[in-house]
Amino acid sequence: MSEEEVNDYIASGRIVLPQGVKKLKMEGHGGIVTAFLVVDFDEIRAGQKSANPMLSMFSGQHDVSVEASAAGNGGQGRVQVREVVIDGINVPRMALEYFVSKYITPKYPNVGIDSQFQLPNKIDLATVGYHKLTVTQK
């Protein structure tokens, strides 16, 4: 599948984006996926407030990019987040880990900084290439 086909599928509305994610576009480069998102952090946090100053960057609506290693083999997918940037500012790993553990993983138990999951639709192998995704089904 070409990168354009993947992004067209995402934009078609046939998949439900997680709460707070308003827009998503993907790019692939040799085992690395970069996601460009518009995220409403207040919606993700669902009104929960925190006195922790590390979480102040996770409020309002922002442009976010997430770079991750991604692959699938033997019917199992693996995504390892390498970097998150909000409005051009790198998010410190400690702040990211805290936010994910407090607001993301409780809603989506199989999602974290490093995630493993069953690949859908009998996909056995998934390889991210240069602006393409190659999948093999069994």
DSSP file (Angstrom, degrees, kcal/mol; ACC not computed):
  #  RESIDUE AA STRUCTURE BP1 BP2  ACC     N-H-->O    O-->H-N    N-H-->O    O-->H-N    TCO  KAPPA ALPHA  PHI   PSI    X-CA   Y-CA   Z-CA
    1    1 A M              0   0    0      0, 0.0   132,-2.9     0, 0.0     2,-0.1   0.000 360.0 360.0 360.0 136.4    0.0    0.0    0.0
    2    2 A S  B  >  -A  132   0A   0    130,-0.2     4,-2.2     1,-0.1   130,-0.3  -0.414 360.0-112.8 -78.1 160.6    1.3    3.4   -0.8
    3    3 A E  H  > S+     0   0    0    128,-2.4     4,-2.5     1,-0.2    23,-0.2   0.885 120.0  55.2 -57.5 -39.3    1.6    6.1    1.8
    4    4 A E  H  > S+     0   0    0    127,-0.3     4,-2.4     1,-0.2    -1,-0.2   0.899 106.5  49.9 -62.5 -41.0   -1.1    8.0   -0.1
    5    5 A E  H  > S+     0   0    0      2,-0.2     4,-2.2     1,-0.2    -1,-0.2   0.905 110.5  50.1 -64.6 -41.3   -3.5    5.0    0.1
    6    6 A V  H  X S+     0   0    0     -4,-2.2     4,-2.3     1,-0.2    -2,-0.2   0.942 113.5  45.2 -61.3 -47.5   -2.9    4.7    3.8
    7    7 A N  H  X S+     0   0    0     -4,-2.5     4,-2.4     1,-0.2    -2,-0.2   0.850 110.7  53.3 -68.4 -34.0   -3.7    8.3    4.4
    8    8 A D  H  X S+     0   0    0     -4,-2.4     4,-1.2     2,-0.2    -1,-0.2   0.907 109.4  49.7 -63.8 -41.2   -6.7    8.3    2.1
    9    9 A Y  H  <>S+     0   0    0     -4,-2.2     5,-0.7     2,-0.2     4,-0.4   0.923 111.4  48.3 -63.5 -44.5   -8.1    5.3    4.1
   10   10 A I  H ><5S+     0   0    0     -4,-2.3     3,-1.1     1,-0.2     5,-0.3   0.927 113.5  47.4 -60.1 -44.9   -7.5    7.2    7.4
   11   11 A A  H 3<5S+     0   0    0     -4,-2.4    -1,-0.2     1,-0.2    -2,-0.2   0.683  94.5  77.5 -71.5 -18.3   -9.2   10.3    6.0
   12   12 A S  T 3<5S-     0   0    0     -4,-1.2    -1,-0.2    -3,-0.4    -2,-0.2   0.688 101.2-124.4 -67.6 -17.4  -12.2    8.3    4.7
   13   13 A G  T < 5S+     0   0    0     -3,-1.1    -3,-0.1    -4,-0.4    -2,-0.1   0.514  78.2 120.9  85.7   4.0  -13.7    8.1    8.1
   14   14 A R      < +     0   0    0     -5,-0.7     2,-0.4     2,-0.0    -4,-0.1   0.634  69.4  55.6 -78.4 -12.2  -13.8    4.3    8.0
   15   15 A I  S    S-     0   0    0     -5,-0.3     2,-0.6    -6,-0.3    -2,-0.1  -0.935  86.4-127.0-116.4 147.2  -11.6    4.0   11.1
   16   16 A V        -     0   0    0     -2,-0.4     3,-0.1     3,-0.0    -2,-0.0  -0.811  22.1-142.4 -93.5 120.3  -12.4    5.7   14.3
   17   17 A L        -     0   0    0     -2,-0.6     3,-0.1     1,-0.1     7,-0.0  -0.495  32.4 -91.8 -76.9 150.9   -9.6    7.9   15.6
   18   18 A P    >   -     0   0    0      0, 0.0     3,-2.2     0, 0.0    -1,-0.1  -0.202  57.8 -76.7 -59.8 154.6   -8.9    7.9   19.4
   19   19 A Q  T 3  S+     0   0    0      1,-0.3     3,-0.1    -3,-0.1    -3,-0.0  -0.266 120.5  20.8 -52.2 130.4  -10.7   10.5   21.5
   20   20 A G  T 3  S+     0   0    0      1,-0.2    20,-3.1    -3,-0.1     2,-0.7   0.168  90.6 116.6  94.5 -17.5   -9.0   13.9   21.1
   21   21 A V  E <   +B   39   0A   0     -3,-2.2    -1,-0.2    18,-0.2    18,-0.2  -0.771  33.9 172.4 -88.2 115.8   -7.3   13.1   17.8
   22   22 A K  E     +     0   0A   0     16,-3.2     2,-0.3    -2,-0.7    -1,-0.2   0.738  64.0  10.2 -96.4 -27.1   -8.8   15.5   15.2
   23   23 A K  E     -B   38   0A   0     15,-1.1    15,-1.6     2,-0.0     2,-0.4  -0.988  61.7-170.9-154.5 145.1   -6.6   14.8   12.2
   24   24 A L  E     +B   37   0A   0     -2,-0.3     2,-0.3    13,-0.2    13,-0.2  -0.986   8.0 171.8-146.2 131.0   -3.9   12.2   11.3
   25   25 A K  E     -B   36   0A   0     11,-2.0    11,-3.3    -2,-0.4     2,-0.3  -0.996  18.0-152.2-135.9 139.4   -1.5   11.8    8.5
   26   26 A M  E     -B   35   0A   0     -2,-0.3     2,-0.3     9,-0.2     9,-0.2  -0.844  10.5-171.8-116.2 147.9    1.3    9.2    8.3
   27   27 A E  E     -B   34   0A   0      7,-2.1     7,-2.9    -2,-0.3     2,-0.4  -0.993  11.2-155.0-132.2 142.6    4.7    9.0    6.6
   28   28 A G  E     +B   33   0A   0     -2,-0.3   103,-2.6     5,-0.2     2,-0.3  -0.945  16.7 169.4-122.1 141.7    6.9    5.9    6.4
   29   29 A H  E >   -B   32   0A   0      3,-2.7     3,-1.3    -2,-0.4   101,-0.3  -0.784  68.2 -46.1-150.2 100.0   10.7    5.6    6.0
   30   30 A G  T 3  S-     0   0    0      1,-0.3    99,-0.2    -2,-0.3     3,-0.1   0.862 124.4 -26.2  44.4  63.4   12.5    2.3    6.4
   31   31 A G  T 3  S+     0   0    0     97,-1.8    39,-2.2     1,-0.2     2,-0.4   0.401 119.1 103.8  86.3  -2.9   10.9    0.9    9.6
   32   32 A I  E <   -BC  29  69A   0     -3,-1.3    -3,-2.7    37,-0.2     2,-0.4  -0.946  50.4-165.6-116.3 131.9   10.1    4.3   11.0
   33   33 A V  E     -BC  28  68A   0     35,-3.2    35,-2.7    -2,-0.4     2,-0.5  -0.956   1.9-163.7-113.4 133.1    6.6    5.8   11.0
   34   34 A T  E     -BC  27  67A   0     -7,-2.9    -7,-2.1    -2,-0.4     2,-0.5  -0.979   6.9-161.1-115.4 124.3    6.0    9.5   11.6
   35   35 A A  E     -BC  26  66A   0     31,-2.8    31,-2.4    -2,-0.5     2,-0.5  -0.892   3.3-159.0-104.7 131.6    2.4   10.5   12.5
   36   36 A F  E     +BC  25  65A   0    -11,-3.3   -11,-2.0    -2,-0.5     2,-0.3  -0.957  26.0 171.1-110.0 121.3    1.3   14.1   12.1
   37   37 A L  E     -BC  24  64A   0     27,-3.3    27,-2.8    -2,-0.5     2,-0.5  -0.872  39.6-139.8-130.7 156.8   -1.7   14.9   14.2
   38   38 A V  E     -BC  23  63A   0    -15,-1.6   -16,-3.2    -2,-0.3   -15,-1.1  -0.995  37.2-171.0-110.2 122.2   -3.9   17.6   15.5
   39   39 A V  E     -BC  21  62A   0     23,-2.8    23,-2.5    -2,-0.5     2,-0.8  -0.947  26.5-154.1-124.3 133.4   -4.7   16.7   19.1
   40   40 A D  E  >  - C   0  61A   0    -20,-3.1     4,-1.6    -2,-0.4     3,-0.4  -0.868  14.7-175.4-101.1  97.4   -7.1   18.2   21.6
   41   41 A F  H  > S+     0   0    0     19,-2.5     4,-2.7    -2,-0.8     5,-0.2   0.804  79.7  61.0 -67.0 -29.9   -5.4   17.3   24.9
   42   42 A D  H  >>S+     0   0    0     18,-0.3     5,-1.2     1,-0.2     4,-0.8   0.884 105.2  49.1 -64.0 -36.1   -8.3   18.7   27.0
   43   43 A E  H  45S+     0   0    0     -3,-0.4     3,-0.4     2,-0.2    -2,-0.2   0.902 111.1  49.3 -68.3 -40.5  -10.6   16.1   25.3
   44   44 A I  H  <5S+     0   0    0     -4,-1.6    -2,-0.2     1,-0.2    -1,-0.2   0.927 112.7  46.9 -62.5 -44.2   -8.1   13.3   26.1
   45   45 A R  H ><5S-     0   0    0     -4,-2.7     3,-2.2    -5,-0.1    -1,-0.2   0.627  99.2-145.5 -75.1 -12.1   -7.9   14.4   29.7
   46   46 A A  T 3<5 -     0   0    0     -4,-0.8    -3,-0.2    -3,-0.4     3,-0.1   0.867  68.3 -49.3  49.5  46.2  -11.7   14.6   29.8
   47   47 A G  T 3 <S+     0   0    0     -5,-1.2     2,-0.3     1,-0.3    -1,-0.3   0.422  98.1 144.3  80.1  -3.0  -11.6   17.6   32.2
   48   48 A Q    <   -     0   0    0     -3,-2.2     2,-0.3    -6,-0.2    -1,-0.3  -0.542  34.6-155.7 -71.6 131.4   -9.2   16.0   34.7
   49   49 A K        -     0   0    0     -2,-0.3     2,-0.4    -3,-0.1    -1,-0.0  -0.766   7.2-164.0-106.1 154.1   -6.9   18.6   36.1
   50   50 A S        -     0   0    0     -2,-0.3     5,-0.0     2,-0.1    -2,-0.0  -0.999  23.1-150.9-138.7 140.6   -3.4   18.0   37.5
   51   51 A A        +     0   0    0     -2,-0.4    -1,-0.1     3,-0.0     5,-0.1   0.518  68.0 113.0 -82.8  -6.5   -1.2   20.1   39.7
   52   52 A N    >   -     0   0    0      1,-0.2     3,-1.6     2,-0.1     4,-0.2  -0.554  61.5-151.3 -71.0 117.4    1.8   18.4   38.1
   53   53 A P  G >  S+     0   0    0      0, 0.0     3,-1.4     0, 0.0     4,-0.3   0.738  90.5  70.9 -63.7 -21.7    3.7   21.1   36.1
   54   54 A M  G >  S+     0   0    0      1,-0.3     3,-0.6     2,-0.1     4,-0.1   0.793  95.1  54.9 -62.7 -25.9    5.0   18.5   33.7
   55   55 A L  G X  S+     0   0    0     -3,-1.6     3,-1.7     1,-0.2    -1,-0.3   0.497  78.4  93.3 -88.2  -2.5    1.4   18.1   32.3
   56   56 A S  G <  S+     0   0    0     -3,-1.4     3,-0.3     1,-0.3    -1,-0.2   0.812  80.5  58.9 -62.0 -29.0    0.9   21.8   31.5
   57   57 A M  G <  S+     0   0    0     -3,-0.6     2,-0.8    -4,-0.3    -1,-0.3   0.673  93.0  72.1 -72.3 -14.7    2.1   21.1   27.9
   58   58 A F  S <  S+     0   0    0     -3,-1.7     2,-0.3    -4,-0.1    -1,-0.2  -0.442  79.2  96.0 -99.6  58.8   -0.7   18.6   27.5
   59   59 A S        +     0   0    0     -2,-0.8   -18,-0.0    -3,-0.3    -3,-0.0  -0.989  69.5  11.4-143.3 151.8   -3.6   21.1   27.4
   60   60 A G  S    S-     0   0    0     -2,-0.3   -19,-2.5   -20,-0.1     2,-0.4  -0.198  98.5 -48.9  77.2-173.2   -5.5   22.7   24.5
   61   61 A Q  E     +C   40   0A   0    -21,-0.3     2,-0.3   -20,-0.1   -21,-0.2  -0.858  66.7 165.0-103.3 132.3   -5.3   21.8   20.8
   62   62 A H  E     -C   39   0A   0    -23,-2.5   -23,-2.8    -2,-0.4     2,-0.5  -0.946  42.5-105.6-144.1 159.3   -1.9   21.4   19.2
   63   63 A D  E     -C   38   0A   0     -2,-0.3    24,-3.0   -25,-0.2     2,-0.4  -0.785  45.4-174.8 -83.5 130.0    0.0   20.1   16.2
   64   64 A V  E     -CD  37  86A   0    -27,-2.8   -27,-3.3    -2,-0.5     2,-0.4  -0.970  17.0-164.7-130.4 140.3    1.8   16.9   17.3
   65   65 A S  E     -CD  36  85A   0     20,-2.4    20,-2.6    -2,-0.4     2,-0.4  -0.991   5.9-167.8-123.7 140.7    4.3   14.7   15.5
   66   66 A V  E     -CD  35  84A   0    -31,-2.4   -31,-2.8    -2,-0.4     2,-0.5  -0.991   3.6-162.3-127.5 123.5    5.2   11.2   16.8
   67   67 A E  E     +CD  34  83A   0     16,-2.8    15,-3.3    -2,-0.4    16,-1.8  -0.918  22.2 164.6-106.3 130.5    8.1    9.2   15.4
   68   68 A A  E     -CD  33  81A   0    -35,-2.7   -35,-3.2    -2,-0.5     2,-0.3  -0.994  40.6-119.4-145.4 147.8    8.1    5.5   16.1
   69   69 A S  E     -CD  32  80A   0     11,-2.4    11,-2.4    -2,-0.3     2,-0.4  -0.704  41.8-177.4 -77.4 138.8    9.7    2.3   15.0
   70   70 A A  E     + D   0  79A   0    -39,-2.2    58,-0.5    -2,-0.3     2,-0.3  -0.995  14.5 138.2-146.8 137.0    7.0    0.0   13.6
   71   71 A A  E     -ED 127  78A   0      7,-1.9     7,-2.7    -2,-0.4     2,-0.3  -0.976  28.0-145.9-164.1 165.9    7.0   -3.5   12.3
   72   72 A G  E     +ED 126  77A   0     54,-2.1    54,-1.8    -2,-0.3     2,-0.3  -0.997  19.5 163.4-144.1 141.8    5.0   -6.7   12.4
   73   73 A N  E >   + D   0  76A   0      3,-2.5     3,-1.7    -2,-0.3    52,-0.2  -0.972  66.2  11.1-156.3 139.7    6.0  -10.4   12.2
   74   74 A G  T 3  S-     0   0    0     50,-0.4    51,-0.2    -2,-0.3    50,-0.1   0.807 130.2 -58.0  62.5  29.7    4.3  -13.6   13.1
   75   75 A G  T 3  S+     0   0    0     49,-2.3    44,-3.0     1,-0.2     2,-0.4   0.458 116.1 111.1  81.0   0.1    0.9  -11.9   13.4
   76   76 A Q  E <   -DF  73 118A   0     -3,-1.7    -3,-2.5    48,-0.4     2,-0.3  -0.917  52.4-155.4-111.9 132.7    2.2   -9.6   16.1
   77   77 A G  E     -DF  72 117A   0     40,-3.6    40,-2.0    -2,-0.4     2,-0.4  -0.739   6.5-165.6-100.8 153.8    2.8   -5.8   15.6
   78   78 A R  E     -DF  71 116A   0     -7,-2.7    -7,-1.9    -2,-0.3     2,-0.4  -0.988   7.0-177.2-142.3 131.4    5.2   -3.7   17.6
   79   79 A V  E     -DF  70 115A   0     36,-2.5    36,-3.1    -2,-0.4     2,-0.5  -0.998   2.7-172.7-128.4 128.4    5.4    0.1   17.9
   80   80 A Q  E     -DF  69 114A   0    -11,-2.4   -11,-2.4    -2,-0.4     2,-0.3  -0.960  21.5-136.1-124.2 111.9    8.1    1.8   19.9
   81   81 A V  E     +D   68   0A   0     32,-3.1   -13,-0.3    -2,-0.5     3,-0.1  -0.489  25.4 174.9 -69.8 128.7    7.7    5.6   20.3
   82   82 A R  E     +     0   0A   0    -15,-3.3     2,-0.3     1,-0.4   -14,-0.2   0.771  62.4   0.8-101.8 -36.7   11.0    7.4   19.7
   83   83 A E  E     -D   67   0A   0    -16,-1.8   -16,-2.8     2,-0.0     2,-0.4  -0.990  50.5-162.2-157.9 142.4   10.1   11.0   19.9
   84   84 A V  E     -D   66   0A   0      7,-0.4     7,-3.0    -2,-0.3     2,-0.4  -0.999  11.1-170.7-128.4 133.1    7.0   13.3   20.4
   85   85 A V  E     -DG  65  90A   0    -20,-2.6   -20,-2.4    -2,-0.4     2,-0.5  -0.989   5.1-164.1-126.3 128.0    7.0   17.0   19.4
   86   86 A I  E >  S-DG  64  89A   0      3,-2.7     3,-2.1    -2,-0.4   -22,-0.2  -0.959  78.1 -22.3-113.9 119.9    4.2   19.4   20.3
   87   87 A D  T 3  S-     0   0    0    -24,-3.0    -1,-0.2    -2,-0.5   -23,-0.1   0.870 129.8 -48.5  47.5  43.1    4.2   22.6   18.3
   88   88 A G  T 3  S+     0   0    0    -25,-0.2     2,-0.5     1,-0.2    -1,-0.3   0.476 115.8 114.1  82.9   2.7    7.8   22.2   17.4
   89   89 A I  E <   -G   86   0A   0     -3,-2.1    -3,-2.7     0, 0.0    -1,-0.2  -0.932  67.2-124.3-112.3 124.3    9.0   21.5   21.0
   90   90 A N  E     -G   85   0A   0     -2,-0.5    -5,-0.2    -5,-0.2    -7,-0.0  -0.418  23.9-130.4 -63.8 134.5   10.4   18.0   21.9
   91   91 A V        -     0   0    0     -7,-3.0    -7,-0.4    -2,-0.1    -1,-0.1  -0.768  25.1-114.7 -87.0 125.7    8.5   16.4   24.8
   92   92 A P     >  -     0   0    0      0, 0.0     4,-2.4     0, 0.0     3,-0.4  -0.349  22.3-124.2 -58.5 138.9   10.8   15.1   27.6
   93   93 A R  H  > S+     0   0    0      1,-0.2     4,-2.9     2,-0.2     5,-0.2   0.868 109.9  54.6 -54.1 -41.8   10.6   11.3   27.8
   94   94 A M  H  > S+     0   0    0      1,-0.2     4,-2.0     2,-0.2    -1,-0.2   0.904 109.7  46.5 -62.0 -42.0    9.7   11.5   31.5
   95   95 A A  H  > S+     0   0    0     -3,-0.4     4,-2.6     2,-0.2    -1,-0.2   0.903 113.1  50.0 -66.5 -41.2    6.7   13.8   30.8
   96   96 A L  H  X S+     0   0    0     -4,-2.4     4,-2.8     2,-0.2     5,-0.2   0.932 110.3  49.2 -62.7 -46.6    5.5   11.7   27.9
   97   97 A E  H  X S+     0   0    0     -4,-2.9     4,-2.3     1,-0.2    -1,-0.2   0.898 112.3  48.7 -60.2 -41.1    5.7    8.5   30.0
   98   98 A Y  H  X S+     0   0    0     -4,-2.0     4,-2.0    -5,-0.2     5,-0.2   0.942 112.8  46.9 -65.2 -47.4    3.7   10.1   32.8
   99   99 A F  H  X>S+     0   0    0     -4,-2.6     4,-2.9     1,-0.2     5,-0.7   0.932 113.7  48.0 -60.4 -47.2    1.0   11.5   30.4
  100  100 A V  I  X>S+     0   0    0     -4,-2.8     5,-2.7     1,-0.2     4,-1.1   0.919 113.5  47.1 -61.8 -44.0    0.7    8.1   28.6
  101  101 A S  I  <5S+     0   0    0     -4,-2.3    -1,-0.2    -5,-0.2    -2,-0.2   0.828 119.1  40.6 -68.4 -30.2    0.4    6.2   31.9
  102  102 A K  I  <5S+     0   0    0     -4,-2.0    -2,-0.2    -5,-0.2    -1,-0.2   0.855 133.4  12.5 -85.9 -37.3   -2.1    8.6   33.4
  103  103 A Y  I  <5S+     0   0    0     -4,-2.9     4,-0.3    -5,-0.2    -3,-0.2   0.717 127.6  38.0-118.1 -27.0   -4.4    9.3   30.4
  104  104 A I  I >X<S+     0   0    0     -4,-1.1     4,-2.8    -5,-0.7     3,-0.9   0.927 111.1  48.3 -94.6 -56.9   -3.8    7.0   27.5
  105  105 A T  T 34<S+     0   0    0     -5,-2.7     6,-0.2     1,-0.3    -4,-0.1   0.840 106.6  57.7 -59.5 -36.4   -3.1    3.5   28.9
  106  106 A P  T 34 S+     0   0    0      0, 0.0    -1,-0.3     0, 0.0    -2,-0.1   0.872 116.7  36.0 -61.5 -32.5   -6.2    3.5   31.3
  107  107 A K  T <4 S+     0   0    0     -3,-0.9    -2,-0.2    -4,-0.3    -3,-0.1   0.826 132.9  28.2 -84.4 -34.9   -8.5    4.1   28.3
  108  108 A Y  S >< S-     0   0    0     -4,-2.8     3,-2.5     3,-0.2    -1,-0.3  -0.781  72.0-172.0-129.2  84.2   -6.5    1.9   25.9
  109  109 A P  T 3  S+     0   0    0      0, 0.0    -1,-0.1     0, 0.0    -4,-0.1   0.698  83.4  53.3 -57.1 -23.1   -4.8   -0.8   27.9
  110  110 A N  T 3  S+     0   0    0      5,-0.1     2,-0.5     2,-0.0     6,-0.2   0.337  94.5  87.7 -93.3   8.2   -2.7   -2.1   25.0
  111  111 A V    <   +     0   0    0     -3,-2.5     2,-0.2    -6,-0.2    -3,-0.2  -0.916  48.4 121.3-114.5 130.9   -1.3    1.3   24.1
  112  112 A G  S    S-     0   0    0     -2,-0.5     3,-0.2   -33,-0.1   -31,-0.1  -0.843  77.2 -66.6-158.7-164.8    1.8    2.7   25.6
  113  113 A I  S    S+     0   0    0      1,-0.3   -32,-3.1    -2,-0.2     2,-0.5   0.909 132.1  29.3 -64.2 -42.3    5.3    4.1   24.7
  114  114 A D  E    S-F   80   0A   0    -34,-0.2     2,-0.4    -3,-0.0    -1,-0.3  -0.983  86.7-178.5-118.3 117.9    6.2    0.5   23.6
  115  115 A S  E     -F   79   0A   0    -36,-3.1   -36,-2.5    -2,-0.5     2,-0.4  -0.945  16.9-171.1-125.5 138.7    3.2   -1.5   22.4
  116  116 A Q  E     +F   78   0A   0     -2,-0.4     2,-0.3   -38,-0.2   -38,-0.2  -0.972  21.3 159.5-122.0 142.9    2.7   -5.0   21.1
  117  117 A F  E     -F   77   0A   0    -40,-2.0   -40,-3.6    -2,-0.4     2,-0.4  -0.985  44.9 -90.0-158.1 160.3   -0.6   -6.1   19.6
  118  118 A Q  E     -F   76   0A   0     -2,-0.3   -42,-0.2   -42,-0.2   -43,-0.1  -0.631  46.3-122.2 -74.6 129.2   -2.2   -8.7   17.4
  119  119 A L        -     0   0    0    -44,-3.0     3,-0.4    -2,-0.4     4,-0.1  -0.501  31.3-121.4 -71.5 142.8   -2.2   -7.6   13.7
  120  120 A P  S >  S+     0   0    0      0, 0.0     3,-1.9     0, 0.0    -1,-0.1  -0.272  80.5  25.5 -81.4 168.7   -5.7   -7.4   12.2
  121  121 A N  T 3  S-     0   0    0      1,-0.3     3,-0.1    16,-0.1    -2,-0.0   0.789 126.9 -63.4  54.0  39.8   -7.2   -9.2    9.2
  122  122 A K  T 3  S+     0   0    0     -3,-0.4    16,-2.7     1,-0.2     2,-0.4   0.750  83.2 166.5  59.2  26.8   -4.9  -12.2    9.3
  123  123 A I  E <   + H   0 137A   0     -3,-1.9    14,-0.3    14,-0.2    -4,-0.2  -0.612  13.9 176.7 -73.8 127.6   -1.8  -10.0    8.6
  124  124 A D  E     +     0   0A   0     12,-3.6   -49,-2.3    -2,-0.4   -50,-0.4   0.783  65.6  24.2 -98.1 -37.0    1.3  -12.1    9.3
  125  125 A L  E     - H   0 136A   0     11,-1.7    11,-2.4   -52,-0.2     2,-0.4  -0.995  58.0-177.4-136.9 135.5    4.0   -9.6    8.3
  126  126 A A  E     -EH  72 135A   0    -54,-1.8   -54,-2.1    -2,-0.4     2,-0.4  -0.990   6.7-177.1-135.0 126.3    4.0   -5.7    8.1
  127  127 A T  E     -EH  71 134A   0      7,-2.8     7,-2.7    -2,-0.4     2,-0.6  -0.985  18.5-143.9-128.8 126.3    7.0   -3.8    6.8
  128  128 A V  E     + H   0 133A   0    -58,-0.5   -97,-1.8    -2,-0.4     5,-0.2  -0.787  31.0 170.6 -88.6 121.2    7.3    0.0    6.7
  129  129 A G  E >   - H   0 132A   0      3,-2.8     2,-1.1    -2,-0.6     3,-0.7  -0.350  50.1 -50.2-112.5-164.5    9.3    1.1    3.6
  130  130 A Y  T 3  S-     0   0    0      1,-0.3  -101,-0.2  -101,-0.3  -127,-0.1  -0.633 121.6 -27.0 -76.4 102.2   10.0    4.4    2.0
  131  131 A H  T 3  S+     0   0    0   -103,-2.6  -128,-2.4    -2,-1.1  -127,-0.3   0.757 127.8  83.4  60.8  29.7    6.5    5.9    1.6
  132  132 A K  E <   -AH   2 129A   0     -3,-0.7    -3,-2.8  -130,-0.3     2,-0.4  -0.990  63.3-143.9-153.6 161.3    4.8    2.5    1.6
  133  133 A L  E     - H   0 128A   0   -132,-2.9     2,-0.5    -2,-0.3    -5,-0.2  -0.997  15.1-160.7-127.0 125.1    3.5   -0.3    3.8
  134  134 A T  E     - H   0 127A   0     -7,-2.7    -7,-2.8    -2,-0.4     2,-0.4  -0.929  12.4-177.5-108.9 127.2    3.9   -3.9    2.7
  135  135 A V  E     - H   0 126A   0     -2,-0.5     2,-0.4    -9,-0.2    -9,-0.2  -0.940  13.7-158.9-124.3 147.1    1.7   -6.5    4.4
  136  136 A T  E     - H   0 125A   0    -11,-2.4   -12,-3.6    -2,-0.4   -11,-1.7  -0.994  12.2-158.0-123.7 127.6    1.5  -10.3    4.0
  137  137 A Q  E       H   0 123A   0     -2,-0.4   -14,-0.2   -14,-0.3   -15,-0.1  -0.758 360.0 360.0-103.9 151.5   -1.6  -12.1    5.0
  138  138 A K              0   0    0    -16,-2.7   -15,-0.1    -2,-0.3   -16,-0.1   0.388 360.0 360.0 -99.9 360.0   -1.9  -15.8    5.9
